[in-house]
């Protein structure tokens, strides 16, 4: 279609007058103290369609899902399901009315079998007891219906994250086959696992299920989705057929303007890194290892240098980072900091050596959801000072105001509970927490995973700026293009081994890194 499409606020569309949405939201509004999270949002889901929900972090996607599933009551608007008005008062009622959700963090029981997880709460019974043969037979039947090869008798804990995601989908479809909400299901999956998930989604679409797909990966939207609804600042920007938007137009509608270009690694930056590499590294790891976790590896990180770690999921990237921060203890090897031996046996010891670490699992290992933005932001600085020297409330307020402004954290209220922030803004709070400690080495493990393109570009620019100011950075990402854009050198891991360290001299490509990962040999 020639030219950019116009915003479709009336939601009249070419899908056809004979088709009716299975689910329709009109004028939905949701307010929190001091924040209007949703302001008159509309959404339509049609049977047999994959519909993307897109927007920057803080646009209102998570709030909309929570309203739709009854976690939050709406403050206005209407919801109709199969043409009937419904009032969803909680997640259980949402399931009973035909709406099931699979979240990014799989909410299953790892101590139970696959079959038990699929049918938990709905187990077939005989004489008042669970009928185990029938439970396993029923689970196998449900798995077969989606053409999956999963051992239903295996404990869920033995399954990969991708299989656990599929088990959650099987369970959700068995509960209800009208509407399936997938909230960032691919953020921790590799390419083959994503392909398997998309096969299942396509099969469900063919069966007439309406799928709402929330993701930050633009390519995946164009691979699997039929339509897209875009939110911006809690308002509906528009609903479009995927074929009516280019990727650039989609991003522009998400951010409300032109997307700033991120500077590629400049020749001057490469030259400065090469000069720094001739001197003593800020940190040097020699034959560092942990049994069952990662084989002995060497790694130097110089002042002002960004060193990337690349490899498939499970290759040992995070394990290497945790050893350098003292979150895990090494069984062998040495670490020197500024040329002096350093016993980094605990995170406190690493912090004392001006090393900071942003974990990839920000909810479990970074944030305290019940605390405010201010309280989360000052945690590392307070820990470094010791609890005998508490920060005054006025100092906390001053620091919170400064970093909220510096990193454009939204909403800007320091007293907002951090669990109410979007993923991108939570990530910014974690970055601010560690920057408060004035680190010399910043370890970032998947800092842009699961956040929108605008917030991703902001974090990437921040890494470039910090490197230019002399901070050393260890940058871990599953996106090879991102690693190349930021890193002066790239350590490549395969099967828990560091198989190569490649210099990003302008000739390094994602294909070369992939070849190194595939063969385990430096290319």
DRENTIKE-540923 format. One record per residue (C-alpha): residue number from 1; y, x negated, z; residue in three letters. Coordinates in Angstrom, 3 decimals. Each point is the difference from the previous one (the first is absolute). Layout:
<NUM,<Y,X,Z>,"ALA">
...
END
This chain:
<1,<0.000,0.000,0.000>,"UNK">
<2,<3.323,-1.479,-1.046>,"UNK">
<3,<2.607,-0.688,2.671>,"UNK">
<4,<-0.323,0.285,3.761>,"UNK">
<5,<-1.045,3.374,1.356>,"UNK">
<6,<2.408,2.105,2.007>,"UNK">
<7,<-0.643,0.793,3.634>,"UNK">
<8,<-2.128,3.132,0.225>,"UNK">
<9,<1.384,1.630,3.135>,"UNK">
<10,<-1.026,3.510,-1.062>,"UNK">
<11,<-3.572,-1.255,-0.430>,"UNK">
<12,<-0.467,1.952,-3.201>,"UNK">
<13,<-2.425,-2.117,-1.970>,"UNK">
<14,<-2.140,-0.279,-3.052>,"UNK">
<15,<-3.285,0.322,1.898>,"UNK">
<16,<-0.177,3.566,-1.236>,"UNK">
<17,<0.841,3.426,1.308>,"UNK">
<18,<-3.699,0.823,0.341>,"UNK">
<19,<-0.462,-2.726,2.592>,"UNK">
<20,<0.973,0.558,3.588>,"UNK">
<21,<0.277,-2.686,2.643>,"UNK">
<22,<-2.748,0.005,2.599>,"UNK">
<23,<2.573,-1.276,2.499>,"UNK">
<24,<3.764,0.446,-0.101>,"UNK">
<25,<2.701,-1.075,2.430>,"UNK">
<26,<3.530,1.304,-0.421>,"UNK">
<27,<3.123,-1.066,1.839>,"UNK">
<28,<-1.870,-1.835,2.755>,"UNK">
<29,<2.285,-1.445,2.649>,"UNK">
<30,<-0.802,-2.232,2.959>,"UNK">
<31,<2.424,-1.477,2.512>,"UNK">
<32,<-0.464,-2.555,2.755>,"UNK">
<33,<2.710,-0.881,2.533>,"UNK">
<34,<2.831,-1.438,-2.060>,"UNK">
<35,<-2.041,-0.080,-3.223>,"UNK">
<36,<-0.610,2.523,-2.771>,"UNK">
<37,<-3.354,-1.245,-1.295>,"UNK">
<38,<-0.527,2.760,-2.584>,"UNK">
<39,<2.808,2.006,-1.516>,"UNK">
<40,<-1.158,2.904,-2.154>,"UNK">
<41,<-3.003,-1.701,-1.634>,"UNK">
<42,<-2.214,1.741,-2.574>,"UNK">
<43,<-3.525,-1.036,-1.011>,"UNK">
<44,<-2.611,1.575,-2.259>,"UNK">
<45,<-3.641,-1.021,-0.334>,"UNK">
<46,<-2.155,1.416,-2.816>,"UNK">
<47,<-3.797,0.208,0.007>,"UNK">
<48,<-1.728,-2.722,-1.986>,"UNK">
<49,<2.969,-2.348,0.175>,"UNK">
<50,<0.886,-3.301,1.690>,"UNK">
<51,<3.594,0.197,1.165>,"UNK">
<52,<1.865,-3.089,1.204>,"UNK">
<53,<2.503,0.143,2.855>,"UNK">
<54,<2.459,-2.855,-0.377>,"UNK">
<55,<3.102,-1.256,1.756>,"UNK">
<56,<1.351,-2.937,1.942>,"UNK">
<57,<-0.994,-0.521,3.606>,"UNK">
<58,<2.014,2.502,1.984>,"UNK">
<59,<0.188,2.434,-2.923>,"UNK">
<60,<-2.001,2.607,1.926>,"UNK">
<61,<-3.513,-0.331,-1.445>,"UNK">
<62,<-1.782,-0.442,3.340>,"UNK">
<63,<2.012,2.795,1.602>,"UNK">
<64,<-0.839,2.331,-2.877>,"UNK">
<65,<-3.714,-0.717,0.406>,"UNK">
<66,<0.225,0.580,3.753>,"UNK">
<67,<1.731,3.332,-0.563>,"UNK">
<68,<-2.572,0.927,-2.624>,"UNK">
<69,<-2.887,-0.841,2.349>,"UNK">
<70,<1.539,1.623,3.089>,"UNK">
<71,<0.728,-3.202,1.933>,"UNK">
<72,<3.702,0.937,0.003>,"UNK">
<73,<1.225,3.604,-0.131>,"UNK">
<74,<2.563,0.558,-2.745>,"UNK">
<75,<3.533,1.104,0.862>,"UNK">
<76,<0.373,2.043,-3.161>,"UNK">
<77,<-1.522,0.867,-3.356>,"UNK">
<78,<-3.296,1.549,-1.017>,"UNK">
<79,<-3.559,-1.066,-0.818>,"UNK">
<80,<-2.331,2.022,-2.216>,"UNK">
<81,<-3.666,-0.759,-0.600>,"UNK">
<82,<-1.772,1.755,-2.870>,"UNK">
<83,<2.970,2.379,-0.203>,"UNK">
<84,<-0.091,0.982,3.679>,"UNK">
<85,<2.648,-0.966,2.562>,"UNK">
<86,<-1.466,-2.234,2.698>,"UNK">
<87,<1.319,-1.405,3.261>,"UNK">
<88,<-1.782,-3.227,0.849>,"UNK">
<89,<0.104,-0.584,3.744>,"UNK">
<90,<-2.229,-3.073,0.191>,"UNK">
<91,<-2.399,-2.325,-1.836>,"UNK">
<92,<-3.014,2.167,0.802>,"UNK">
<93,<1.637,3.049,-1.535>,"UNK">
<94,<0.998,-2.085,-3.018>,"UNK">
<95,<-3.674,-0.847,-0.529>,"UNK">
<96,<-1.037,3.599,0.517>,"UNK">
<97,<2.508,1.176,-2.612>,"UNK">
<98,<-1.241,-2.541,-2.522>,"UNK">
<99,<2.130,-3.149,0.457>,"UNK">
<100,<-1.696,-3.297,0.882>,"UNK">
<101,<1.597,-3.420,0.434>,"UNK">
<102,<-1.341,-3.548,-0.226>,"UNK">
<103,<2.424,-2.449,1.583>,"UNK">
<104,<0.615,-3.679,-0.716>,"UNK">
<105,<-1.595,-0.906,3.338>,"UNK">
<106,<-3.451,1.588,-0.270>,"UNK">
<107,<-0.471,2.393,2.901>,"UNK">
<108,<-3.773,-0.107,0.408>,"UNK">
<109,<-2.506,-1.130,2.638>,"UNK">
<110,<-1.374,-3.468,-0.818>,"UNK">
<111,<-2.717,0.295,2.663>,"UNK">
<112,<-1.567,2.969,-1.822>,"UNK">
<113,<-1.961,0.058,-3.236>,"UNK">
<114,<1.496,0.910,-3.366>,"UNK">
<115,<-1.814,3.365,0.121>,"UNK">
<116,<1.295,0.774,3.483>,"UNK">
<117,<3.550,-0.806,-1.067>,"UNK">
<118,<-0.223,2.237,-3.052>,"UNK">
<119,<-1.271,2.991,1.969>,"UNK">
<120,<1.501,-0.635,3.431>,"UNK">
<121,<0.785,3.323,1.643>,"UNK">
<122,<-2.080,1.826,-2.615>,"UNK">
<123,<-3.446,-1.445,0.687>,"UNK">
<124,<-2.950,2.227,-0.965>,"UNK">
<125,<-1.885,1.068,3.105>,"UNK">
<126,<-3.476,1.205,0.842>,"UNK">
<127,<-0.850,1.515,3.367>,"UNK">
<128,<3.442,-1.087,1.204>,"UNK">
<129,<-0.576,-3.672,-0.889>,"UNK">
<130,<1.300,-2.006,-2.936>,"UNK">
<131,<-2.511,0.213,-2.853>,"UNK">
<132,<0.119,-3.636,-1.080>,"UNK">
<133,<-2.117,0.221,-3.190>,"UNK">
<134,<2.159,2.883,-1.230>,"UNK">
<135,<3.188,-1.851,0.931>,"UNK">
<136,<-1.020,-3.027,-2.059>,"UNK">
<137,<-1.196,2.198,-2.886>,"UNK">
<138,<3.295,1.879,-0.055>,"UNK">
<139,<2.022,-3.240,0.156>,"UNK">
<140,<-2.029,-1.517,-2.865>,"UNK">
<141,<0.648,3.130,-2.049>,"UNK">
<142,<3.750,-0.196,0.582>,"UNK">
<143,<0.058,-3.700,-0.892>,"UNK">
<144,<-2.060,0.662,-3.157>,"UNK">
<145,<2.394,2.772,-1.068>,"UNK">
<146,<2.687,-2.679,-0.368>,"UNK">
<147,<-2.427,-2.412,-1.699>,"UNK">
<148,<0.266,-2.505,2.848>,"UNK">
<149,<-2.643,-2.474,1.104>,"UNK">
<150,<0.380,-0.117,3.790>,"UNK">
<151,<-2.752,-0.353,2.600>,"UNK">
<152,<0.784,2.977,2.248>,"UNK">
<153,<-2.245,-1.316,2.794>,"UNK">
<154,<1.982,-3.272,0.304>,"UNK">
<155,<2.497,-0.382,2.850>,"UNK">
<156,<3.539,0.446,-1.293>,"UNK">
<157,<1.004,-3.303,1.615>,"UNK">
<158,<-2.257,-1.823,-2.484>,"UNK">
<159,<1.881,1.469,-2.976>,"UNK">
<160,<2.972,-1.551,-1.765>,"UNK">
<161,<3.430,1.590,0.350>,"UNK">
<162,<-0.335,1.363,-3.542>,"UNK">
<163,<-3.271,1.765,0.849>,"UNK">
<164,<1.551,1.351,3.201>,"UNK">
<165,<2.837,1.456,-2.103>,"UNK">
<166,<-2.562,1.681,-2.258>,"UNK">
<167,<-1.903,1.357,3.023>,"UNK">
<168,<3.256,1.483,1.299>,"UNK">
<169,<0.549,1.647,-3.392>,"UNK">
<170,<-3.540,1.422,-0.050>,"UNK">
<171,<0.591,1.445,3.466>,"UNK">
<172,<3.399,1.415,-1.002>,"UNK">
<173,<-1.358,1.641,-3.155>,"UNK">
<174,<-2.888,1.556,1.928>,"UNK">
<175,<2.476,1.476,2.486>,"UNK">
<176,<2.189,1.398,-2.755>,"UNK">
<177,<0.049,-0.307,-3.758>,"UNK">
<178,<3.406,1.597,-0.701>,"UNK">
<179,<2.514,-2.744,0.791>,"UNK">
<180,<-0.711,-3.665,0.772>,"UNK">
<181,<2.814,-2.247,1.222>,"UNK">
<182,<-0.580,-3.748,-0.424>,"UNK">
<183,<2.594,-1.982,1.963>,"UNK">
<184,<0.143,-3.610,-1.235>,"UNK">
<185,<-3.794,-0.201,-0.505>,"UNK">
<186,<0.145,-3.132,-2.177>,"UNK">
<187,<2.256,-2.256,2.078>,"UNK">
<188,<-2.937,-2.071,1.335>,"UNK">
<189,<-2.352,0.201,-2.996>,"UNK">
<190,<-0.620,-2.545,-2.745>,"UNK">
<191,<0.043,0.906,-3.681>,"UNK">
<192,<-3.677,0.908,-0.312>,"UNK">
<193,<0.203,2.163,3.106>,"UNK">
<194,<3.090,1.751,-1.344>,"UNK">
<195,<-1.865,0.674,-3.237>,"UNK">
<196,<-2.869,1.564,1.943>,"UNK">
<197,<2.415,2.166,1.971>,"UNK">
<198,<1.688,1.158,-3.213>,"UNK">
<199,<-3.388,0.969,-1.438>,"UNK">
<200,<-0.577,2.238,3.021>,"UNK">
<201,<3.517,1.445,-0.290>,"UNK">
<202,<-0.574,0.765,-3.669>,"UNK">
<203,<-3.253,1.771,0.806>,"UNK">
<204,<1.707,2.116,2.671>,"UNK">
<205,<2.794,0.825,-2.419>,"UNK">
<206,<-2.578,1.187,-2.514>,"UNK">
<207,<-1.439,2.248,2.718>,"UNK">
<208,<3.399,1.694,0.415>,"UNK">
<209,<1.202,-1.710,3.171>,"UNK">
<210,<3.774,-0.502,0.306>,"UNK">
<211,<0.633,-3.591,1.140>,"UNK">
<212,<3.274,-1.228,1.512>,"UNK">
<213,<0.017,-3.778,-0.418>,"UNK">
<214,<2.480,-2.059,2.047>,"UNK">
<215,<0.322,-3.614,-1.114>,"UNK">
<216,<2.520,-2.779,-0.576>,"UNK">
<217,<-1.918,-1.507,-2.935>,"UNK">
<218,<1.725,1.092,-3.191>,"UNK">
<219,<-2.856,-1.047,-2.271>,"UNK">
<220,<-2.401,2.212,1.948>,"UNK">
<221,<2.292,2.997,-0.443>,"UNK">
<222,<-0.159,-0.438,-3.760>,"UNK">
<223,<-3.753,-0.660,0.075>,"UNK">
<224,<-1.109,3.158,1.814>,"UNK">
<225,<2.835,2.517,0.514>,"UNK">
<226,<1.062,2.982,-2.100>,"UNK">
<227,<3.278,0.870,1.680>,"UNK">
<228,<2.371,-1.516,2.563>,"UNK">
<229,<2.420,1.342,2.590>,"UNK">
<230,<2.711,-2.453,1.055>,"UNK">
<231,<1.818,0.151,3.335>,"UNK">
<232,<3.164,-1.879,0.872>,"UNK">
<233,<1.691,0.008,3.411>,"UNK">
<234,<-1.923,3.082,1.091>,"UNK">
<235,<0.924,2.022,-3.082>,"UNK">
<236,<-1.830,0.961,-3.171>,"UNK">
<237,<1.076,-2.220,-2.885>,"UNK">
<238,<-2.242,1.761,-2.491>,"UNK">
<239,<-3.463,0.863,-1.285>,"UNK">
<240,<-1.176,-1.556,-3.261>,"UNK">
<241,<-2.983,-0.328,-2.273>,"UNK">
<242,<-1.113,-3.636,0.152>,"UNK">
<243,<0.384,-0.378,-3.752>,"UNK">
<244,<3.685,0.943,0.256>,"UNK">
<245,<0.954,-3.011,2.128>,"UNK">
<246,<-0.169,-3.697,-0.717>,"UNK">
<247,<-0.668,-2.293,2.938>,"UNK">
<248,<3.633,-1.092,0.017>,"UNK">
<249,<1.218,3.615,0.025>,"UNK">
<250,<-2.375,0.836,2.842>,"UNK">
<251,<1.317,-2.877,2.121>,"UNK">
<252,<3.608,0.919,-0.802>,"UNK">
<253,<-0.586,3.555,1.195>,"UNK">
<254,<-1.652,-1.245,3.185>,"UNK">
<255,<2.874,-2.306,0.964>,"UNK">
<256,<2.847,1.984,-1.547>,"UNK">
<257,<1.262,-2.812,-2.221>,"UNK">
<258,<-0.884,-3.226,-1.738>,"UNK">
<259,<-2.659,-2.192,1.597>,"UNK">
<260,<1.424,-3.424,0.764>,"UNK">
<261,<-1.862,-2.826,-1.681>,"UNK">
<262,<-1.648,-2.495,2.300>,"UNK">
<263,<0.782,-3.590,-0.854>,"UNK">
<264,<-3.032,-1.936,-1.121>,"UNK">
<265,<-0.709,-3.324,1.654>,"UNK">
<266,<2.763,-2.211,-1.406>,"UNK">
<267,<-0.315,-3.563,-1.235>,"UNK">
<268,<2.412,-1.052,2.751>,"UNK">
<269,<-2.188,1.625,2.631>,"UNK">
<270,<-3.074,-1.729,-1.429>,"UNK">
<271,<1.831,-3.342,0.016>,"UNK">
<272,<1.080,0.457,3.626>,"UNK">
<273,<-3.568,0.879,0.990>,"UNK">
<274,<-1.352,-3.058,-1.827>,"UNK">
<275,<2.522,-2.210,1.821>,"UNK">
<276,<-0.954,1.522,3.356>,"UNK">
<277,<-3.693,-0.484,-0.805>,"UNK">
<278,<0.569,-3.756,-0.145>,"UNK">
<279,<0.763,-0.009,3.717>,"UNK">
<280,<-1.869,0.968,3.126>,"UNK">
<281,<-1.079,3.660,-0.044>,"UNK">
<282,<1.241,2.366,2.676>,"UNK">
<283,<-3.621,1.074,0.556>,"UNK">
<284,<-3.188,-1.763,-1.039>,"UNK">
<285,<-3.487,1.422,0.458>,"UNK">
<286,<-2.856,-2.483,-0.367>,"UNK">
<287,<-3.594,1.210,-0.435>,"UNK">
<288,<0.867,3.106,2.004>,"UNK">
<289,<-2.938,2.421,0.294>,"UNK">
<290,<-1.572,2.822,1.968>,"UNK">
<291,<-3.730,0.670,-0.240>,"UNK">
<292,<-0.806,3.262,-1.741>,"UNK">
<293,<3.649,0.422,-0.962>,"UNK">
<294,<1.255,-2.796,-2.261>,"UNK">
<295,<-1.306,-3.371,-1.144>,"UNK">
<296,<1.990,-3.197,0.707>,"UNK">
<297,<3.264,-0.073,-1.944>,"UNK">
<298,<3.055,-2.227,-0.333>,"UNK">
<299,<3.483,1.432,-0.390>,"UNK">
<300,<3.504,-1.489,0.107>,"UNK">
<301,<3.128,2.148,0.264>,"UNK">
<302,<3.316,-1.813,-0.452>,"UNK">
<303,<3.496,0.925,1.085>,"UNK">
<304,<1.478,2.706,-2.234>,"UNK">
<305,<-3.255,0.421,-1.879>,"UNK">
<306,<-1.757,3.282,-0.743>,"UNK">
<307,<-3.760,-0.516,-0.144>,"UNK">
<308,<-1.940,2.972,-1.328>,"UNK">
<309,<-3.599,0.853,0.817>,"UNK">
<310,<-1.891,1.770,-2.781>,"UNK">
<311,<-3.517,1.371,-0.101>,"UNK">
<312,<-1.988,3.195,-0.069>,"UNK">
<313,<-0.226,2.252,3.016>,"UNK">
<314,<-2.293,-1.666,2.531>,"UNK">
<315,<0.504,-3.468,-1.471>,"UNK">
<316,<1.345,-1.444,3.252>,"UNK">
<317,<3.766,0.262,-0.474>,"UNK">
<318,<0.658,1.853,3.252>,"UNK">
<319,<-2.521,-2.135,1.893>,"UNK">
<320,<1.904,-3.153,-1.001>,"UNK">
<321,<3.316,1.510,1.094>,"UNK">
<322,<-1.385,1.089,3.379>,"UNK">
<323,<-1.240,-3.549,0.704>,"UNK">
<324,<3.453,-1.427,-0.734>,"UNK">
<325,<1.592,2.476,2.418>,"UNK">
<326,<-2.568,-0.409,2.756>,"UNK">
<327,<-1.095,3.642,-0.219>,"UNK">
<328,<-3.507,-1.416,-0.546>,"UNK">
<329,<-1.163,-3.339,1.374>,"UNK">
<330,<-1.303,-2.663,-2.356>,"UNK">
<331,<-3.366,-1.658,0.589>,"UNK">
<332,<1.040,-3.224,-1.673>,"UNK">
<333,<2.910,-1.700,-1.715>,"UNK">
<334,<3.553,-0.924,0.970>,"UNK">
<335,<3.522,1.363,-0.305>,"UNK">
<336,<3.185,-2.026,0.144>,"UNK">
<337,<3.502,1.454,0.236>,"UNK">
<338,<2.909,-2.292,-0.857>,"UNK">
<339,<-2.451,-2.892,-0.071>,"UNK">
<340,<-1.223,0.578,3.561>,"UNK">
<341,<-3.455,1.384,0.939>,"UNK">
<342,<0.231,3.649,0.983>,"UNK">
<343,<-2.637,1.979,1.866>,"UNK">
<344,<0.649,3.453,-1.424>,"UNK">
<345,<-2.656,1.762,2.070>,"UNK">
<346,<2.026,3.138,0.643>,"UNK">
<347,<2.832,1.924,-1.693>,"UNK">
<348,<2.263,-0.976,2.919>,"UNK">
<349,<-0.578,-3.666,-0.843>,"UNK">
<350,<0.803,0.661,-3.657>,"UNK">
<351,<3.198,1.843,0.915>,"UNK">
<352,<1.008,-2.967,2.173>,"UNK">
<353,<-0.328,-2.160,-3.122>,"UNK">
<354,<2.287,2.383,-1.932>,"UNK">
<355,<-2.805,1.683,-1.965>,"UNK">
<356,<0.110,3.755,-0.627>,"UNK">
<357,<-2.661,2.305,-1.435>,"UNK">
<358,<0.296,3.479,-1.559>,"UNK">
<359,<-3.510,1.449,-0.112>,"UNK">
<360,<-1.242,2.076,-2.939>,"UNK">
<361,<-1.119,2.637,2.500>,"UNK">
<362,<3.461,0.879,1.230>,"UNK">
<363,<-1.079,3.162,1.826>,"UNK">
<364,<-2.856,-1.511,2.013>,"UNK">
<365,<1.277,-3.569,0.454>,"UNK">
<366,<3.760,0.215,-0.368>,"UNK">
<367,<1.598,3.241,1.067>,"UNK">
<368,<0.007,1.947,3.232>,"UNK">
<369,<0.381,3.506,-1.344>,"UNK">
<370,<1.192,1.539,3.278>,"UNK">
<371,<2.910,-2.460,0.282>,"UNK">
<372,<3.338,0.272,-1.755>,"UNK">
<373,<1.269,-2.152,-2.832>,"UNK">
<374,<2.099,-1.964,2.508>,"UNK">
<375,<-2.913,-0.575,2.362>,"UNK">
<376,<-2.337,-1.101,-2.801>,"UNK">
<377,<2.635,-2.259,-1.480>,"UNK">
<378,<0.566,-2.108,3.154>,"UNK">
<379,<-3.670,-0.378,1.037>,"UNK">
<380,<-0.590,-3.494,-1.414>,"UNK">
<381,<3.321,-1.370,1.230>,"UNK">
<382,<-0.648,1.387,3.478>,"UNK">
<383,<-3.503,-1.496,-0.009>,"UNK">
<384,<1.420,-3.393,-0.991>,"UNK">
<385,<2.569,0.162,2.824>,"UNK">
<386,<-2.564,1.118,2.549>,"UNK">
<387,<0.146,3.188,2.022>,"UNK">
<388,<1.878,-1.769,2.798>,"UNK">
<389,<3.033,-0.168,-2.335>,"UNK">
<390,<0.353,3.542,-1.322>,"UNK">
<391,<2.437,0.759,-2.789>,"UNK">
<392,<2.830,2.219,1.178>,"UNK">
<393,<0.253,3.456,-1.503>,"UNK">
<394,<3.361,-0.862,-1.548>,"UNK">
<395,<-1.530,-3.074,-1.691>,"UNK">
<396,<-2.919,2.090,-1.268>,"UNK">
<397,<2.419,2.550,-1.439>,"UNK">
<398,<2.038,-2.748,-1.653>,"UNK">
<399,<-3.065,-1.592,-1.598>,"UNK">
<400,<-1.367,3.362,-1.135>,"UNK">
<401,<3.299,0.987,-1.639>,"UNK">
<402,<0.251,-3.349,-1.772>,"UNK">
<403,<-3.505,-0.031,-1.473>,"UNK">
<404,<-0.047,3.697,-0.865>,"UNK">
<405,<3.111,-0.649,-2.060>,"UNK">
<406,<-1.155,-3.371,-1.389>,"UNK">
<407,<-3.341,1.343,-1.264>,"UNK">
<408,<1.184,3.558,-0.743>,"UNK">
<409,<-2.539,1.610,2.323>,"UNK">
<410,<-0.050,3.784,-0.332>,"UNK">
<411,<0.687,2.140,1.890>,"UNK">
<412,<2.622,-2.231,1.593>,"UNK">
<413,<-0.539,1.308,3.525>,"UNK">
<414,<-1.420,-2.734,2.287>,"UNK">
<415,<-1.414,2.656,2.339>,"UNK">
<416,<-2.267,1.591,-2.621>,"UNK">
<417,<-3.707,-0.369,0.820>,"UNK">
<418,<-1.339,-2.504,-2.473>,"UNK">
<419,<-3.009,2.150,-0.900>,"UNK">
<420,<2.453,2.436,-1.596>,"UNK">
<421,<1.199,-2.632,-2.490>,"UNK">
<422,<-1.439,-0.479,-3.469>,"UNK">
<423,<-2.297,-2.951,-0.694>,"UNK">
<424,<2.695,-2.052,-1.702>,"UNK">
<425,<2.450,0.457,2.843>,"UNK">
<426,<-2.699,-0.814,2.549>,"UNK">
<427,<-0.633,-3.216,-1.925>,"UNK">
<428,<3.701,-0.842,0.154>,"UNK">
<429,<-0.021,0.465,3.783>,"UNK">
<430,<-2.912,-2.438,0.269>,"UNK">
<431,<1.851,-2.541,-2.137>,"UNK">
<432,<3.112,0.401,2.116>,"UNK">
<433,<-2.079,-0.454,3.175>,"UNK">
<434,<-1.170,-3.416,-1.136>,"UNK">
<435,<3.287,-1.106,-1.565>,"UNK">
<436,<1.560,0.564,3.441>,"UNK">
<437,<-2.119,-2.902,1.292>,"UNK">
<438,<1.583,-2.364,-2.579>,"UNK">
<439,<-3.362,-1.214,-1.375>,"UNK">
<440,<-0.505,-3.138,-2.074>,"UNK">
<441,<-3.173,1.395,-1.618>,"UNK">
<442,<-0.405,3.682,-0.846>,"UNK">
<443,<-3.538,1.181,-0.822>,"UNK">
<444,<0.046,3.260,-1.981>,"UNK">
<445,<-3.358,1.705,-0.564>,"UNK">
<446,<0.351,2.733,-2.671>,"UNK">
<447,<3.620,0.759,0.977>,"UNK">
<448,<0.558,2.299,-2.997>,"UNK">
<449,<-3.294,1.905,0.042>,"UNK">
<450,<0.411,3.756,0.044>,"UNK">
<451,<3.787,0.011,-0.380>,"UNK">
<452,<2.180,1.189,-2.852>,"UNK">
<453,<1.453,-2.117,-2.791>,"UNK">
<454,<3.504,-0.045,1.461>,"UNK">
<455,<-1.091,-1.207,3.446>,"UNK">
<456,<-2.406,-2.451,-1.652>,"UNK">
<457,<2.831,-1.582,-1.999>,"UNK">
<458,<2.144,-0.237,3.153>,"UNK">
<459,<-2.750,-1.836,1.895>,"UNK">
<460,<-0.662,-2.341,-2.925>,"UNK">
<461,<3.710,-0.853,-0.211>,"UNK">
<462,<0.038,-0.624,3.741>,"UNK">
<463,<-2.891,-2.472,-0.354>,"UNK">
<464,<1.896,-1.816,-2.751>,"UNK">
<465,<3.159,-0.150,2.113>,"UNK">
<466,<-1.823,-1.252,3.102>,"UNK">
<467,<-1.715,-2.709,-2.041>,"UNK">
<468,<3.341,-1.040,-1.451>,"UNK">
<469,<1.365,-0.328,3.531>,"UNK">
<470,<-2.815,-2.392,0.944>,"UNK">
<471,<-2.599,2.304,1.546>,"UNK">
<472,<-3.645,-0.674,-0.882>,"UNK">
<473,<-1.996,3.052,-1.046>,"UNK">
<474,<-3.724,0.659,-0.371>,"UNK">
<475,<-0.198,3.047,-2.273>,"UNK">
<476,<-3.218,1.999,-0.454>,"UNK">
<477,<-0.321,2.753,-2.592>,"UNK">
<478,<-2.698,1.608,-2.116>,"UNK">
<479,<2.544,0.300,-2.829>,"UNK">
<480,<-0.178,-3.260,-1.940>,"UNK">
<481,<3.281,0.627,-1.814>,"UNK">
<482,<1.750,0.294,3.367>,"UNK">
<483,<-1.575,-3.221,1.265>,"UNK">
<484,<1.097,-1.843,-3.130>,"UNK">
<485,<3.521,1.412,0.128>,"UNK">
<486,<0.615,-1.366,3.495>,"UNK">
<487,<-2.276,-3.010,0.587>,"UNK">
<488,<0.566,-3.679,-0.697>,"UNK">
<489,<-3.703,-0.688,0.480>,"UNK">
<490,<-2.991,2.339,0.112>,"UNK">
<491,<-3.129,-0.504,2.076>,"UNK">
<492,<-2.958,1.774,-1.622>,"UNK">
<493,<-2.832,1.313,2.174>,"UNK">
<494,<-3.446,1.126,-1.036>,"UNK">
<495,<-2.880,1.011,2.275>,"UNK">
<496,<1.819,-1.244,3.110>,"UNK">
<497,<0.751,-3.400,-1.521>,"UNK">
<498,<3.251,-1.541,-1.181>,"UNK">
<499,<-1.109,-1.023,-3.481>,"UNK">
<500,<3.308,-1.237,-1.433>,"UNK">
<501,<3.698,-0.538,0.640>,"UNK">
<502,<2.028,0.565,-3.176>,"UNK">
<503,<3.602,-1.045,-0.584>,"UNK">
<504,<2.208,2.718,-1.447>,"UNK">
<505,<1.731,-2.262,-2.503>,"UNK">
<506,<0.863,2.743,-2.497>,"UNK">
<507,<-3.330,-0.121,-1.808>,"UNK">
<508,<-2.086,1.681,2.694>,"UNK">
<509,<-1.103,3.501,-1.028>,"UNK">
<510,<-1.901,2.879,1.629>,"UNK">
<511,<-2.801,-0.601,-2.517>,"UNK">
<512,<-0.368,-3.606,1.144>,"UNK">
<513,<-0.145,1.078,3.648>,"UNK">
<514,<-2.578,2.672,-0.850>,"UNK">
<515,<-2.105,-2.575,-1.841>,"UNK">
<516,<0.144,-2.246,3.072>,"UNK">
<517,<-1.059,2.890,2.232>,"UNK">
<518,<-2.836,0.925,-2.366>,"UNK">
<519,<-1.445,-3.498,-0.399>,"UNK">
<520,<0.993,-1.624,3.264>,"UNK">
<521,<1.270,-2.986,-1.972>,"UNK">
<522,<3.570,-1.147,-0.543>,"UNK">
<523,<1.165,0.854,-3.522>,"UNK">
END
